[in-house]
């Protein structure tokens, strides 16, 4: 019952795989003329504007992080101020 028939019910040949396709030929690299100064300057101007936007957004993120930490600290101080009242109430409840 648990012999060879159970493990290999039918002997079948191992699968034959298709051969891999030939790699596509790459076009030869052709040296290009240097880009004009105008195109190069517009690219630099574009990068500078992106850099300014990125710096502004990072500054906004940092300010919001400081505000969030301040709010969390404020909530913590509120909890600490009322901790004595809470502790006395739990003490009365337990006794």
PDB file of N, CA, C and O in Angstrom:
ATOM      1  N   UNK A   1       0.808  -1.180   0.000  1.00  0.00           N
ATOM      2  CA  UNK A   1       0.000   0.000   0.000  1.00  0.00           C
ATOM      3  C   UNK A   1       0.864   1.262   0.000  1.00  0.00           C
ATOM      4  O   UNK A   1       0.577   2.206  -0.736  1.00  0.00           O
ATOM      5  N   UNK A   2       1.903   1.286   0.805  1.00  0.00           N
ATOM      6  CA  UNK A   2       2.771   2.455   0.832  1.00  0.00           C
ATOM      7  C   UNK A   2       4.071   2.177   0.090  1.00  0.00           C
ATOM      8  O   UNK A   2       5.142   2.617   0.507  1.00  0.00           O
ATOM      9  N   UNK A   3       3.972   1.479  -0.957  1.00  0.00           N
ATOM     10  CA  UNK A   3       5.160   1.124  -1.721  1.00  0.00           C
ATOM     11  C   UNK A   3       5.469   2.162  -2.785  1.00  0.00           C
ATOM     12  O   UNK A   3       5.111   3.335  -2.674  1.00  0.00           O
ATOM     13  N   UNK A   4       6.126   1.703  -3.788  1.00  0.00           N
ATOM     14  CA  UNK A   4       6.565   2.576  -4.871  1.00  0.00           C
ATOM     15  C   UNK A   4       5.387   3.134  -5.638  1.00  0.00           C
ATOM     16  O   UNK A   4       5.465   4.249  -6.154  1.00  0.00           O
ATOM     17  N   UNK A   5       4.299   2.393  -5.727  1.00  0.00           N
ATOM     18  CA  UNK A   5       3.127   2.857  -6.467  1.00  0.00           C
ATOM     19  C   UNK A   5       2.522   4.096  -5.809  1.00  0.00           C
ATOM     20  O   UNK A   5       1.982   4.966  -6.493  1.00  0.00           O
ATOM     21  N   UNK A   6       2.614   4.173  -4.472  1.00  0.00           N
ATOM     22  CA  UNK A   6       2.047   5.328  -3.777  1.00  0.00           C
ATOM     23  C   UNK A   6       2.888   6.575  -4.018  1.00  0.00           C
ATOM     24  O   UNK A   6       2.351   7.663  -4.225  1.00  0.00           O
ATOM     25  N   UNK A   7       4.185   6.418  -3.993  1.00  0.00           N
ATOM     26  CA  UNK A   7       5.063   7.560  -4.162  1.00  0.00           C
ATOM     27  C   UNK A   7       5.118   8.027  -5.618  1.00  0.00           C
ATOM     28  O   UNK A   7       5.116   9.229  -5.883  1.00  0.00           O
ATOM     29  N   UNK A   8       5.166   7.104  -6.538  1.00  0.00           N
ATOM     30  CA  UNK A   8       5.254   7.443  -7.957  1.00  0.00           C
ATOM     31  C   UNK A   8       4.178   6.668  -8.706  1.00  0.00           C
ATOM     32  O   UNK A   8       4.461   5.593  -9.235  1.00  0.00           O
ATOM     33  N   UNK A   9       2.946   7.183  -8.768  1.00  0.00           N
ATOM     34  CA  UNK A   9       1.881   6.411  -9.388  1.00  0.00           C
ATOM     35  C   UNK A   9       2.130   6.127 -10.865  1.00  0.00           C
ATOM     36  O   UNK A   9       1.834   5.034 -11.348  1.00  0.00           O
ATOM     37  N   UNK A  10       2.662   7.084 -11.566  1.00  0.00           N
ATOM     38  CA  UNK A  10       2.959   6.847 -12.982  1.00  0.00           C
ATOM     39  C   UNK A  10       4.349   7.382 -13.267  1.00  0.00           C
ATOM     40  O   UNK A  10       4.683   8.505 -12.889  1.00  0.00           O
ATOM     41  N   UNK A  11       5.132   6.595 -13.916  1.00  0.00           N
ATOM     42  CA  UNK A  11       6.461   7.067 -14.300  1.00  0.00           C
ATOM     43  C   UNK A  11       6.300   7.914 -15.551  1.00  0.00           C
ATOM     44  O   UNK A  11       5.805   7.432 -16.570  1.00  0.00           O
ATOM     45  N   UNK A  12       6.705   9.147 -15.481  1.00  0.00           N
ATOM     46  CA  UNK A  12       6.605  10.019 -16.653  1.00  0.00           C
ATOM     47  C   UNK A  12       7.968  10.652 -16.895  1.00  0.00           C
ATOM     48  O   UNK A  12       8.753  10.828 -15.963  1.00  0.00           O
ATOM     49  N   UNK A  13       8.236  10.982 -18.107  1.00  0.00           N
ATOM     50  CA  UNK A  13       9.554  11.562 -18.396  1.00  0.00           C
ATOM     51  C   UNK A  13       9.676  12.956 -17.782  1.00  0.00           C
ATOM     52  O   UNK A  13       8.683  13.660 -17.600  1.00  0.00           O
ATOM     53  N   UNK A  14      10.882  13.329 -17.476  1.00  0.00           N
ATOM     54  CA  UNK A  14      11.099  14.655 -16.923  1.00  0.00           C
ATOM     55  C   UNK A  14      10.779  15.697 -17.994  1.00  0.00           C
ATOM     56  O   UNK A  14      10.994  15.445 -19.180  1.00  0.00           O
ATOM     57  N   UNK A  15      10.280  16.837 -17.602  1.00  0.00           N
ATOM     58  CA  UNK A  15       9.865  17.837 -18.581  1.00  0.00           C
ATOM     59  C   UNK A  15      11.051  18.366 -19.378  1.00  0.00           C
ATOM     60  O   UNK A  15      12.159  18.526 -18.867  1.00  0.00           O
ATOM     61  N   UNK A  16      10.778  18.624 -20.620  1.00  0.00           N
ATOM     62  CA  UNK A  16      11.825  19.217 -21.466  1.00  0.00           C
ATOM     63  C   UNK A  16      11.492  20.687 -21.627  1.00  0.00           C
ATOM     64  O   UNK A  16      10.400  21.040 -22.071  1.00  0.00           O
ATOM     65  N   UNK A  17      12.424  21.532 -21.269  1.00  0.00           N
ATOM     66  CA  UNK A  17      12.203  22.964 -21.274  1.00  0.00           C
ATOM     67  C   UNK A  17      12.612  23.562 -22.609  1.00  0.00           C
ATOM     68  O   UNK A  17      13.487  23.049 -23.307  1.00  0.00           O
ATOM     69  N   UNK A  18      11.969  24.633 -22.931  1.00  0.00           N
ATOM     70  CA  UNK A  18      12.346  25.342 -24.151  1.00  0.00           C
ATOM     71  C   UNK A  18      13.660  26.062 -23.903  1.00  0.00           C
ATOM     72  O   UNK A  18      13.964  26.482 -22.786  1.00  0.00           O
ATOM     73  N   UNK A  19      14.409  26.189 -24.949  1.00  0.00           N
ATOM     74  CA  UNK A  19      15.679  26.886 -24.790  1.00  0.00           C
ATOM     75  C   UNK A  19      15.422  28.376 -24.594  1.00  0.00           C
ATOM     76  O   UNK A  19      14.410  28.909 -25.049  1.00  0.00           O
ATOM     77  N   UNK A  20      16.327  29.023 -23.929  1.00  0.00           N
ATOM     78  CA  UNK A  20      16.184  30.460 -23.664  1.00  0.00           C
ATOM     79  C   UNK A  20      16.367  31.228 -24.968  1.00  0.00           C
ATOM     80  O   UNK A  20      17.196  30.849 -25.796  1.00  0.00           O
ATOM     81  N   UNK A  21      15.597  32.312 -25.164  1.00  0.00           N
ATOM     82  CA  UNK A  21      15.758  33.091 -26.389  1.00  0.00           C
ATOM     83  C   UNK A  21      17.103  33.815 -26.394  1.00  0.00           C
ATOM     84  O   UNK A  21      17.677  34.110 -25.346  1.00  0.00           O
ATOM     85  N   UNK A  22      17.573  34.084 -27.569  1.00  0.00           N
ATOM     86  CA  UNK A  22      18.834  34.797 -27.709  1.00  0.00           C
ATOM     87  C   UNK A  22      18.676  36.223 -27.206  1.00  0.00           C
ATOM     88  O   UNK A  22      17.630  36.834 -27.422  1.00  0.00           O
ATOM     89  N   UNK A  23      19.689  36.767 -26.540  1.00  0.00           N
ATOM     90  CA  UNK A  23      19.572  38.147 -26.056  1.00  0.00           C
ATOM     91  C   UNK A  23      19.494  39.126 -27.223  1.00  0.00           C
ATOM     92  O   UNK A  23      20.101  38.926 -28.275  1.00  0.00           O
ATOM     93  N   UNK A  24      18.727  40.188 -27.003  1.00  0.00           N
ATOM     94  CA  UNK A  24      18.582  41.190 -28.056  1.00  0.00           C
ATOM     95  C   UNK A  24      19.905  41.907 -28.248  1.00  0.00           C
ATOM     96  O   UNK A  24      20.638  42.162 -27.293  1.00  0.00           O
ATOM     97  N   UNK A  25      20.189  42.222 -29.478  1.00  0.00           N
ATOM     98  CA  UNK A  25      21.441  42.929 -29.766  1.00  0.00           C
ATOM     99  C   UNK A  25      21.296  44.386 -29.360  1.00  0.00           C
ATOM    100  O   UNK A  25      20.267  45.019 -29.598  1.00  0.00           O
ATOM    101  N   UNK A  26      22.321  44.887 -28.758  1.00  0.00           N
ATOM    102  CA  UNK A  26      22.297  46.274 -28.349  1.00  0.00           C
ATOM    103  C   UNK A  26      22.878  47.132 -29.456  1.00  0.00           C
ATOM    104  O   UNK A  26      23.834  46.759 -30.135  1.00  0.00           O
ATOM    105  N   UNK A  27      22.267  48.291 -29.609  1.00  0.00           N
ATOM    106  CA  UNK A  27      22.758  49.216 -30.623  1.00  0.00           C
ATOM    107  C   UNK A  27      24.115  49.745 -30.187  1.00  0.00           C
ATOM    108  O   UNK A  27      24.336  49.960 -28.995  1.00  0.00           O
ATOM    109  N   UNK A  28      25.008  49.954 -31.107  1.00  0.00           N
ATOM    110  CA  UNK A  28      26.322  50.488 -30.724  1.00  0.00           C
ATOM    111  C   UNK A  28      26.179  51.889 -30.129  1.00  0.00           C
ATOM    112  O   UNK A  28      25.326  52.679 -30.534  1.00  0.00           O
ATOM    113  N   UNK A  29      27.029  52.161 -29.171  1.00  0.00           N
ATOM    114  CA  UNK A  29      26.984  53.459 -28.497  1.00  0.00           C
ATOM    115  C   UNK A  29      27.619  54.504 -29.404  1.00  0.00           C
ATOM    116  O   UNK A  29      28.750  54.358 -29.868  1.00  0.00           O
ATOM    117  N   UNK A  30      26.859  55.550 -29.636  1.00  0.00           N
ATOM    118  CA  UNK A  30      27.345  56.617 -30.503  1.00  0.00           C
ATOM    119  C   UNK A  30      27.625  57.822 -29.621  1.00  0.00           C
ATOM    120  O   UNK A  30      26.781  58.221 -28.819  1.00  0.00           O
ATOM    121  N   UNK A  31      28.787  58.391 -29.766  1.00  0.00           N
ATOM    122  CA  UNK A  31      29.138  59.570 -28.982  1.00  0.00           C
ATOM    123  C   UNK A  31      28.280  60.737 -29.452  1.00  0.00           C
ATOM    124  O   UNK A  31      28.202  61.028 -30.646  1.00  0.00           O
ATOM    125  N   UNK A  32      27.637  61.400 -28.493  1.00  0.00           N
ATOM    126  CA  UNK A  32      26.765  62.518 -28.838  1.00  0.00           C
ATOM    127  C   UNK A  32      27.493  63.829 -28.601  1.00  0.00           C
ATOM    128  O   UNK A  32      28.440  63.906 -27.818  1.00  0.00           O
ATOM    129  N   UNK A  33      27.034  64.841 -29.286  1.00  0.00           N
ATOM    130  CA  UNK A  33      27.604  66.159 -29.068  1.00  0.00           C
ATOM    131  C   UNK A  33      27.172  66.657 -27.698  1.00  0.00           C
ATOM    132  O   UNK A  33      26.112  66.285 -27.194  1.00  0.00           O
ATOM    133  N   UNK A  34      27.983  67.483 -27.116  1.00  0.00           N
ATOM    134  CA  UNK A  34      27.651  68.040 -25.814  1.00  0.00           C
ATOM    135  C   UNK A  34      26.391  68.882 -25.924  1.00  0.00           C
ATOM    136  O   UNK A  34      26.172  69.567 -26.923  1.00  0.00           O
ATOM    137  N   UNK A  35      25.554  68.823 -24.874  1.00  0.00           N
ATOM    138  CA  UNK A  35      24.311  69.586 -24.878  1.00  0.00           C
ATOM    139  C   UNK A  35      24.635  71.075 -24.854  1.00  0.00           C
ATOM    140  O   UNK A  35      25.677  71.499 -24.354  1.00  0.00           O
ATOM    141  N   UNK A  36      23.725  71.841 -25.400  1.00  0.00           N
ATOM    142  CA  UNK A  36      23.955  73.280 -25.448  1.00  0.00           C
ATOM    143  C   UNK A  36      23.930  73.868 -24.046  1.00  0.00           C
ATOM    144  O   UNK A  36      23.356  73.277 -23.131  1.00  0.00           O
ATOM    145  N   UNK A  37      24.541  75.013 -23.877  1.00  0.00           N
ATOM    146  CA  UNK A  37      24.576  75.675 -22.569  1.00  0.00           C
ATOM    147  C   UNK A  37      23.178  76.025 -22.088  1.00  0.00           C
ATOM    148  O   UNK A  37      22.897  75.977 -20.891  1.00  0.00           O
ATOM    149  N   UNK A  38      22.299  76.377 -23.025  1.00  0.00           N
ATOM    150  CA  UNK A  38      20.934  76.754 -22.642  1.00  0.00           C
ATOM    151  C   UNK A  38      20.204  75.564 -22.013  1.00  0.00           C
ATOM    152  O   UNK A  38      19.539  75.709 -20.987  1.00  0.00           O
ATOM    153  N   UNK A  39      20.330  74.410 -22.623  1.00  0.00           N
ATOM    154  CA  UNK A  39      19.685  73.216 -22.079  1.00  0.00           C
ATOM    155  C   UNK A  39      20.300  72.844 -20.739  1.00  0.00           C
ATOM    156  O   UNK A  39      19.592  72.439 -19.818  1.00  0.00           O
ATOM    157  N   UNK A  40      21.627  72.980 -20.629  1.00  0.00           N
ATOM    158  CA  UNK A  40      22.304  72.650 -19.388  1.00  0.00           C
ATOM    159  C   UNK A  40      21.884  73.611 -18.273  1.00  0.00           C
ATOM    160  O   UNK A  40      21.688  73.192 -17.132  1.00  0.00           O
ATOM    161  N   UNK A  41      21.746  74.896 -18.604  1.00  0.00           N
ATOM    162  CA  UNK A  41      21.339  75.879 -17.608  1.00  0.00           C
ATOM    163  C   UNK A  41      19.898  75.646 -17.166  1.00  0.00           C
ATOM    164  O   UNK A  41      19.582  75.796 -15.986  1.00  0.00           O
ATOM    165  N   UNK A  42      19.015  75.279 -18.107  1.00  0.00           N
ATOM    166  CA  UNK A  42      17.626  75.043 -17.710  1.00  0.00           C
ATOM    167  C   UNK A  42      17.538  73.835 -16.788  1.00  0.00           C
ATOM    168  O   UNK A  42      16.719  73.807 -15.869  1.00  0.00           O
ATOM    169  N   UNK A  43      18.378  72.842 -17.032  1.00  0.00           N
ATOM    170  CA  UNK A  43      18.393  71.671 -16.154  1.00  0.00           C
ATOM    171  C   UNK A  43      18.866  72.073 -14.762  1.00  0.00           C
ATOM    172  O   UNK A  43      18.298  71.640 -13.759  1.00  0.00           O
ATOM    173  N   UNK A  44      19.911  72.904 -14.704  1.00  0.00           N
ATOM    174  CA  UNK A  44      20.406  73.363 -13.406  1.00  0.00           C
ATOM    175  C   UNK A  44      19.363  74.201 -12.691  1.00  0.00           C
ATOM    176  O   UNK A  44      19.176  74.064 -11.482  1.00  0.00           O
ATOM    177  N   UNK A  45      18.683  75.067 -13.428  1.00  0.00           N
ATOM    178  CA  UNK A  45      17.654  75.904 -12.836  1.00  0.00           C
ATOM    179  C   UNK A  45      16.522  75.037 -12.295  1.00  0.00           C
ATOM    180  O   UNK A  45      15.973  75.304 -11.225  1.00  0.00           O
ATOM    181  N   UNK A  46      16.184  74.000 -13.049  1.00  0.00           N
ATOM    182  CA  UNK A  46      15.132  73.079 -12.614  1.00  0.00           C
ATOM    183  C   UNK A  46      15.552  72.347 -11.344  1.00  0.00           C
ATOM    184  O   UNK A  46      14.739  72.167 -10.437  1.00  0.00           O
ATOM    185  N   UNK A  47      16.807  71.925 -11.270  1.00  0.00           N
ATOM    186  CA  UNK A  47      17.290  71.238 -10.069  1.00  0.00           C
ATOM    187  C   UNK A  47      17.303  72.174  -8.872  1.00  0.00           C
ATOM    188  O   UNK A  47      16.972  71.761  -7.760  1.00  0.00           O
ATOM    189  N   UNK A  48      17.682  73.430  -9.084  1.00  0.00           N
ATOM    190  CA  UNK A  48      17.714  74.388  -7.983  1.00  0.00           C
ATOM    191  C   UNK A  48      16.315  74.625  -7.452  1.00  0.00           C
ATOM    192  O   UNK A  48      16.118  74.700  -6.239  1.00  0.00           O
ATOM    193  N   UNK A  49      15.327  74.746  -8.352  1.00  0.00           N
ATOM    194  CA  UNK A  49      13.955  74.967  -7.889  1.00  0.00           C
ATOM    195  C   UNK A  49      13.434  73.745  -7.140  1.00  0.00           C
ATOM    196  O   UNK A  49      12.726  73.891  -6.143  1.00  0.00           O
ATOM    197  N   UNK A  50      13.769  72.554  -7.600  1.00  0.00           N
ATOM    198  CA  UNK A  50      13.365  71.344  -6.878  1.00  0.00           C
ATOM    199  C   UNK A  50      14.034  71.302  -5.510  1.00  0.00           C
ATOM    200  O   UNK A  50      13.419  70.893  -4.526  1.00  0.00           O
ATOM    201  N   UNK A  51      15.294  71.725  -5.449  1.00  0.00           N
ATOM    202  CA  UNK A  51      16.021  71.723  -4.188  1.00  0.00           C
ATOM    203  C   UNK A  51      15.378  72.700  -3.208  1.00  0.00           C
ATOM    204  O   UNK A  51      15.271  72.400  -2.019  1.00  0.00           O
ATOM    205  N   UNK A  52      14.951  73.860  -3.690  1.00  0.00           N
ATOM    206  CA  UNK A  52      14.303  74.834  -2.819  1.00  0.00           C
ATOM    207  C   UNK A  52      12.972  74.304  -2.300  1.00  0.00           C
ATOM    208  O   UNK A  52      12.646  74.465  -1.124  1.00  0.00           O
ATOM    209  N   UNK A  53      12.215  73.676  -3.179  1.00  0.00           N
ATOM    210  CA  UNK A  53      10.926  73.102  -2.756  1.00  0.00           C
ATOM    211  C   UNK A  53      11.163  71.990  -1.732  1.00  0.00           C
ATOM    212  O   UNK A  53      10.445  71.887  -0.738  1.00  0.00           O
ATOM    213  N   UNK A  54      12.160  71.174  -1.983  1.00  0.00           N
ATOM    214  CA  UNK A  54      12.469  70.083  -1.056  1.00  0.00           C
ATOM    215  C   UNK A  54      12.884  70.639   0.307  1.00  0.00           C
ATOM    216  O   UNK A  54      12.467  70.114   1.339  1.00  0.00           O
ATOM    217  N   UNK A  55      13.699  71.693   0.322  1.00  0.00           N
ATOM    218  CA  UNK A  55      14.117  72.298   1.590  1.00  0.00           C
ATOM    219  C   UNK A  55      12.928  72.898   2.328  1.00  0.00           C
ATOM    220  O   UNK A  55      12.824  72.775   3.549  1.00  0.00           O
ATOM    221  N   UNK A  56      12.023  73.550   1.584  1.00  0.00           N
ATOM    222  CA  UNK A  56      10.846  74.145   2.218  1.00  0.00           C
ATOM    223  C   UNK A  56       9.954  73.071   2.832  1.00  0.00           C
ATOM    224  O   UNK A  56       9.458  73.234   3.947  1.00  0.00           O
ATOM    225  N   UNK A  57       9.752  71.981   2.109  1.00  0.00           N
ATOM    226  CA  UNK A  57       8.920  70.899   2.634  1.00  0.00           C
ATOM    227  C   UNK A  57       9.585  70.208   3.825  1.00  0.00           C
ATOM    228  O   UNK A  57       8.904  69.798   4.765  1.00  0.00           O
ATOM    229  N   UNK A  58      10.903  70.081   3.787  1.00  0.00           N
ATOM    230  CA  UNK A  58      11.604  69.480   4.924  1.00  0.00           C
ATOM    231  C   UNK A  58      11.513  70.385   6.146  1.00  0.00           C
ATOM    232  O   UNK A  58      11.365  69.897   7.267  1.00  0.00           O
ATOM    233  N   UNK A  59      11.600  71.705   5.943  1.00  0.00           N
ATOM    234  CA  UNK A  59      11.446  72.650   7.057  1.00  0.00           C
ATOM    235  C   UNK A  59      10.036  72.547   7.631  1.00  0.00           C
ATOM    236  O   UNK A  59       9.862  72.546   8.849  1.00  0.00           O
ATOM    237  N   UNK A  60       9.024  72.460   6.758  1.00  0.00           N
ATOM    238  CA  UNK A  60       7.644  72.316   7.220  1.00  0.00           C
ATOM    239  C   UNK A  60       7.471  71.020   8.016  1.00  0.00           C
ATOM    240  O   UNK A  60       6.801  71.007   9.048  1.00  0.00           O
ATOM    241  N   UNK A  61       8.067  69.951   7.542  1.00  0.00           N
ATOM    242  CA  UNK A  61       7.993  68.669   8.251  1.00  0.00           C
ATOM    243  C   UNK A  61       8.654  68.761   9.627  1.00  0.00           C
ATOM    244  O   UNK A  61       8.135  68.217  10.602  1.00  0.00           O
ATOM    245  N   UNK A  62       9.788  69.444   9.708  1.00  0.00           N
ATOM    246  CA  UNK A  62      10.476  69.598  10.987  1.00  0.00           C
ATOM    247  C   UNK A  62       9.643  70.438  11.954  1.00  0.00           C
ATOM    248  O   UNK A  62       9.563  70.122  13.141  1.00  0.00           O
ATOM    249  N   UNK A  63       9.027  71.501  11.452  1.00  0.00           N
ATOM    250  CA  UNK A  63       8.186  72.340  12.312  1.00  0.00           C
ATOM    251  C   UNK A  63       6.998  71.549  12.833  1.00  0.00           C
ATOM    252  O   UNK A  63       6.663  71.636  14.014  1.00  0.00           O
ATOM    253  N   UNK A  64       6.363  70.783  11.966  1.00  0.00           N
ATOM    254  CA  UNK A  64       5.223  69.971  12.389  1.00  0.00           C
ATOM    255  C   UNK A  64       5.643  68.898  13.386  1.00  0.00           C
ATOM    256  O   UNK A  64       4.877  68.563  14.289  1.00  0.00           O
ATOM    257  N   UNK A  65       6.841  68.358  13.236  1.00  0.00           N
ATOM    258  CA  UNK A  65       7.332  67.374  14.195  1.00  0.00           C
ATOM    259  C   UNK A  65       7.521  68.011  15.570  1.00  0.00           C
ATOM    260  O   UNK A  65       7.173  67.411  16.587  1.00  0.00           O
ATOM    261  N   UNK A  66       8.072  69.221  15.602  1.00  0.00           N
ATOM    262  CA  UNK A  66       8.250  69.921  16.877  1.00  0.00           C
ATOM    263  C   UNK A  66       6.895  70.230  17.506  1.00  0.00           C
ATOM    264  O   UNK A  66       6.729  70.093  18.718  1.00  0.00           O
ATOM    265  N   UNK A  67       5.931  70.643  16.694  1.00  0.00           N
ATOM    266  CA  UNK A  67       4.584  70.912  17.208  1.00  0.00           C
ATOM    267  C   UNK A  67       3.972  69.635  17.787  1.00  0.00           C
ATOM    268  O   UNK A  67       3.355  69.671  18.851  1.00  0.00           O
ATOM    269  N   UNK A  68       4.140  68.511  17.095  1.00  0.00           N
ATOM    270  CA  UNK A  68       3.611  67.235  17.588  1.00  0.00           C
ATOM    271  C   UNK A  68       4.255  66.813  18.892  1.00  0.00           C
ATOM    272  O   UNK A  68       3.571  66.326  19.793  1.00  0.00           O
ATOM    273  N   UNK A  69       5.553  66.991  19.005  1.00  0.00           N
ATOM    274  CA  UNK A  69       6.237  66.636  20.252  1.00  0.00           C
ATOM    275  C   UNK A  69       5.766  67.546  21.378  1.00  0.00           C
ATOM    276  O   UNK A  69       5.566  67.085  22.501  1.00  0.00           O
ATOM    277  N   UNK A  70       5.586  68.833  21.092  1.00  0.00           N
ATOM    278  CA  UNK A  70       5.077  69.766  22.102  1.00  0.00           C
ATOM    279  C   UNK A  70       3.682  69.402  22.562  1.00  0.00           C
ATOM    280  O   UNK A  70       3.379  69.461  23.753  1.00  0.00           O
ATOM    281  N   UNK A  71       2.830  69.024  21.617  1.00  0.00           N
ATOM    282  CA  UNK A  71       1.470  68.619  21.976  1.00  0.00           C
ATOM    283  C   UNK A  71       1.489  67.369  22.851  1.00  0.00           C
ATOM    284  O   UNK A  71       0.749  67.284  23.832  1.00  0.00           O
ATOM    285  N   UNK A  72       2.327  66.408  22.501  1.00  0.00           N
ATOM    286  CA  UNK A  72       2.442  65.194  23.310  1.00  0.00           C
ATOM    287  C   UNK A  72       2.945  65.495  24.704  1.00  0.00           C
ATOM    288  O   UNK A  72       2.461  64.921  25.680  1.00  0.00           O
ATOM    289  N   UNK A  73       3.914  66.391  24.806  1.00  0.00           N
ATOM    290  CA  UNK A  73       4.425  66.773  26.128  1.00  0.00           C
ATOM    291  C   UNK A  73       3.348  67.483  26.938  1.00  0.00           C
ATOM    292  O   UNK A  73       3.235  67.275  28.146  1.00  0.00           O
ATOM    293  N   UNK A  74       2.555  68.324  26.272  1.00  0.00           N
ATOM    294  CA  UNK A  74       1.454  69.016  26.951  1.00  0.00           C
ATOM    295  C   UNK A  74       0.434  68.015  27.505  1.00  0.00           C
ATOM    296  O   UNK A  74      -0.023  68.149  28.640  1.00  0.00           O
ATOM    297  N   UNK A  75       0.090  67.031  26.708  1.00  0.00           N
ATOM    298  CA  UNK A  75      -0.845  65.997  27.183  1.00  0.00           C
ATOM    299  C   UNK A  75      -0.254  65.230  28.362  1.00  0.00           C
ATOM    300  O   UNK A  75      -0.966  64.891  29.307  1.00  0.00           O
ATOM    301  N   UNK A  76       1.049  64.958  28.304  1.00  0.00           N
ATOM    302  CA  UNK A  76       1.703  64.251  29.394  1.00  0.00           C
ATOM    303  C   UNK A  76       1.671  65.075  30.679  1.00  0.00           C
ATOM    304  O   UNK A  76       1.445  64.530  31.760  1.00  0.00           O
ATOM    305  N   UNK A  77       1.895  66.377  30.569  1.00  0.00           N
ATOM    306  CA  UNK A  77       1.854  67.240  31.743  1.00  0.00           C
ATOM    307  C   UNK A  77       0.437  67.265  32.330  1.00  0.00           C
ATOM    308  O   UNK A  77       0.271  67.239  33.550  1.00  0.00           O
ATOM    309  N   UNK A  78      -0.585  67.316  31.462  1.00  0.00           N
ATOM    310  CA  UNK A  78      -1.967  67.274  31.949  1.00  0.00           C
ATOM    311  C   UNK A  78      -2.246  65.982  32.704  1.00  0.00           C
ATOM    312  O   UNK A  78      -2.914  65.999  33.738  1.00  0.00           O
ATOM    313  N   UNK A  79      -1.743  64.871  32.199  1.00  0.00           N
ATOM    314  CA  UNK A  79      -1.951  63.601  32.888  1.00  0.00           C
ATOM    315  C   UNK A  79      -1.242  63.581  34.233  1.00  0.00           C
ATOM    316  O   UNK A  79      -1.787  63.068  35.211  1.00  0.00           O
ATOM    317  N   UNK A  80      -0.046  64.126  34.296  1.00  0.00           N
ATOM    318  CA  UNK A  80       0.710  64.130  35.539  1.00  0.00           C
ATOM    319  C   UNK A  80       0.042  65.022  36.573  1.00  0.00           C
ATOM    320  O   UNK A  80       0.048  64.696  37.760  1.00  0.00           O
ATOM    321  N   UNK A  81      -0.541  66.153  36.143  1.00  0.00           N
ATOM    322  CA  UNK A  81      -1.219  67.054  37.072  1.00  0.00           C
ATOM    323  C   UNK A  81      -2.402  66.375  37.739  1.00  0.00           C
ATOM    324  O   UNK A  81      -2.671  66.614  38.916  1.00  0.00           O
ATOM    325  N   UNK A  82      -3.099  65.545  37.012  1.00  0.00           N
ATOM    326  CA  UNK A  82      -4.286  64.887  37.545  1.00  0.00           C
ATOM    327  C   UNK A  82      -3.985  63.492  38.087  1.00  0.00           C
ATOM    328  O   UNK A  82      -4.904  62.764  38.461  1.00  0.00           O
ATOM    329  N   UNK A  83      -2.716  63.114  38.134  1.00  0.00           N
ATOM    330  CA  UNK A  83      -2.367  61.778  38.578  1.00  0.00           C
ATOM    331  C   UNK A  83      -2.706  61.587  40.060  1.00  0.00           C
ATOM    332  O   UNK A  83      -3.147  60.507  40.453  1.00  0.00           O
ATOM    333  N   UNK A  84      -2.508  62.606  40.875  1.00  0.00           N
ATOM    334  CA  UNK A  84      -2.792  62.477  42.307  1.00  0.00           C
ATOM    335  C   UNK A  84      -4.276  62.228  42.542  1.00  0.00           C
ATOM    336  O   UNK A  84      -4.644  61.413  43.388  1.00  0.00           O
ATOM    337  N   UNK A  85      -5.133  62.932  41.793  1.00  0.00           N
ATOM    338  CA  UNK A  85      -6.582  62.738  41.927  1.00  0.00           C
ATOM    339  C   UNK A  85      -6.959  61.322  41.502  1.00  0.00           C
ATOM    340  O   UNK A  85      -7.748  60.653  42.169  1.00  0.00           O
ATOM    341  N   UNK A  86      -6.388  60.874  40.388  1.00  0.00           N
ATOM    342  CA  UNK A  86      -6.671  59.527  39.890  1.00  0.00           C
ATOM    343  C   UNK A  86      -6.195  58.473  40.888  1.00  0.00           C
ATOM    344  O   UNK A  86      -6.907  57.509  41.167  1.00  0.00           O
ATOM    345  N   UNK A  87      -4.998  58.661  41.420  1.00  0.00           N
ATOM    346  CA  UNK A  87      -4.438  57.706  42.369  1.00  0.00           C
ATOM    347  C   UNK A  87      -5.277  57.641  43.643  1.00  0.00           C
ATOM    348  O   UNK A  87      -5.490  56.556  44.184  1.00  0.00           O
ATOM    349  N   UNK A  88      -5.761  58.800  44.136  1.00  0.00           N
ATOM    350  CA  UNK A  88      -6.606  58.810  45.351  1.00  0.00           C
ATOM    351  C   UNK A  88      -7.926  58.114  45.070  1.00  0.00           C
ATOM    352  O   UNK A  88      -8.426  57.372  45.916  1.00  0.00           O
ATOM    353  N   UNK A  89      -8.499  58.343  43.887  1.00  0.00           N
ATOM    354  CA  UNK A  89      -9.774  57.698  43.533  1.00  0.00           C
ATOM    355  C   UNK A  89      -9.642  56.190  43.451  1.00  0.00           C
ATOM    356  O   UNK A  89     -10.520  55.464  43.916  1.00  0.00           O
ATOM    357  N   UNK A  90      -8.559  55.713  42.865  1.00  0.00           N
ATOM    358  CA  UNK A  90      -8.325  54.265  42.783  1.00  0.00           C
ATOM    359  C   UNK A  90      -8.077  53.708  44.181  1.00  0.00           C
ATOM    360  O   UNK A  90      -8.518  52.603  44.496  1.00  0.00           O
ATOM    361  N   UNK A  91      -7.380  54.464  45.011  1.00  0.00           N
ATOM    362  CA  UNK A  91      -7.142  54.010  46.395  1.00  0.00           C
ATOM    363  C   UNK A  91      -8.438  53.867  47.163  1.00  0.00           C
ATOM    364  O   UNK A  91      -8.605  52.894  47.898  1.00  0.00           O
ATOM    365  N   UNK A  92      -9.359  54.802  47.017  1.00  0.00           N
ATOM    366  CA  UNK A  92     -10.659  54.703  47.699  1.00  0.00           C
ATOM    367  C   UNK A  92     -11.484  53.551  47.142  1.00  0.00           C
ATOM    368  O   UNK A  92     -12.198  52.870  47.879  1.00  0.00           O
ATOM    369  N   UNK A  93     -11.379  53.341  45.839  1.00  0.00           N
ATOM    370  CA  UNK A  93     -12.130  52.254  45.194  1.00  0.00           C
ATOM    371  C   UNK A  93     -11.646  50.893  45.690  1.00  0.00           C
ATOM    372  O   UNK A  93     -12.453  49.988  45.904  1.00  0.00           O
ATOM    373  N   UNK A  94     -10.362  50.746  45.870  1.00  0.00           N
ATOM    374  CA  UNK A  94      -9.781  49.477  46.309  1.00  0.00           C
ATOM    375  C   UNK A  94     -10.127  49.212  47.780  1.00  0.00           C
ATOM    376  O   UNK A  94     -10.383  48.064  48.146  1.00  0.00           O
ATOM    377  N   UNK A  95     -10.141  50.236  48.620  1.00  0.00           N
ATOM    378  CA  UNK A  95     -10.421  50.021  50.045  1.00  0.00           C
ATOM    379  C   UNK A  95     -11.848  49.860  50.268  1.00  0.00           C
ATOM    380  O   UNK A  95     -12.277  49.670  51.406  1.00  0.00           O
TER     381      UNK A  95
END
